[in-house]
Every structure is written in structure tokens, then in C-alpha cells.
Amino acid sequence: MSMVVNKIKPTYYGTGIDVIEFCLRNNLTFMQGNIIKYVTRYKDKNGIEDLEKAKEYIDRLIEFERREK
């Protein structure tokens, strides 16, 4: 596992793209941003646990979108 050098930009995101900056530039909501966060880091941080978290946010987003229609 990679060492965390900077708590704001930890190495487990590893893409060279700042996740927060990506979310801000693309006007993503909190739930959308968390989906991106967990999917981006799962291989280097918490594995399946992060994918399950992403799935939880996807399920909640789907439910929210259904209620809004």
C-alpha cells in the first residue's frame, strides 16, 4: 500500500488528477463526488469495501433521481 504523504492529495488516488478539482470543475454533487472518490481509490486503499461504498452512493443517487421525477 502506498504511503500517505499529503492528507489532501494522498498517493492512493494515484492518477495525477486531483479528485476534488475534477469534481469542482464538473459541478458534481456530493454523492457523485463520493462515487468518483471510492472508484478511483479502491485498488490502492480499501479494495472491495470502497466499491461497496461507491455502490451505496450509486443506489442512493438512483433513489434520489427516481423521487425527483
C-alpha positions as CSV (number, residue, x, y, z in Angstrom):
1,M,0.0,0.0,0.0
2,S,1.2,3.5,-0.8
3,M,2.2,5.9,2.0
4,V,0.1,8.9,2.5
5,V,2.4,11.9,2.0
6,N,-0.2,14.6,1.8
7,K,-3.5,14.2,3.5
8,I,-5.2,16.4,0.9
9,K,-3.7,14.6,-2.1
10,P,-2.9,11.1,-0.8
11,T,-0.9,8.8,-3.1
12,Y,-3.7,6.1,-3.3
13,Y,-5.6,8.2,-5.8
14,G,-2.5,7.8,-8.0
15,T,-4.0,9.2,-11.2
16,G,-2.2,12.6,-11.1
17,I,-5.7,14.1,-11.3
18,D,-6.9,15.8,-8.1
19,V,-10.3,14.3,-7.4
20,I,-11.6,17.4,-5.6
21,E,-10.6,19.6,-8.5
22,F,-12.2,17.2,-11.0
23,C,-15.5,17.2,-9.0
24,L,-15.5,21.0,-8.8
25,R,-14.7,21.6,-12.5
26,N,-17.5,19.2,-13.4
27,N,-20.1,20.6,-11.0
28,L,-20.6,17.2,-9.3
29,T,-22.8,16.8,-6.3
30,F,-21.6,15.3,-3.0
31,M,-22.9,11.9,-3.9
32,Q,-21.4,12.0,-7.4
33,G,-18.1,13.1,-6.0
34,N,-18.0,10.2,-3.5
35,I,-18.7,7.7,-6.2
36,I,-15.7,9.1,-8.2
37,K,-13.6,9.1,-5.0
38,Y,-14.3,5.5,-4.0
39,V,-14.0,4.0,-7.5
40,T,-10.7,5.9,-8.1
41,R,-9.0,4.7,-4.9
42,Y,-10.3,1.2,-4.4
43,K,-7.3,-0.7,-5.8
44,D,-4.8,1.1,-3.6
45,K,-6.8,1.7,-0.4
46,N,-9.8,-0.4,0.8
47,G,-10.5,-2.8,-2.1
48,I,-14.0,-4.2,-2.2
49,E,-15.0,-2.1,0.8
50,D,-14.6,1.1,-1.4
51,L,-16.5,-0.5,-4.2
52,E,-19.3,-1.3,-1.8
53,K,-19.3,2.4,-0.6
54,A,-19.4,3.6,-4.3
55,K,-22.3,1.2,-4.9
56,E,-24.2,2.6,-1.8
57,Y,-23.8,6.1,-3.2
58,I,-24.9,5.0,-6.7
59,D,-28.0,3.3,-5.1
60,R,-28.8,6.4,-3.1
61,L,-28.4,8.6,-6.2
62,I,-30.7,6.4,-8.2
63,E,-33.3,6.5,-5.5
64,F,-33.0,10.3,-5.3
65,E,-33.4,10.7,-9.1
66,R,-36.4,8.4,-9.1
67,R,-38.1,10.6,-6.4
68,E,-37.3,13.7,-8.3
69,K,-39.2,12.6,-11.5
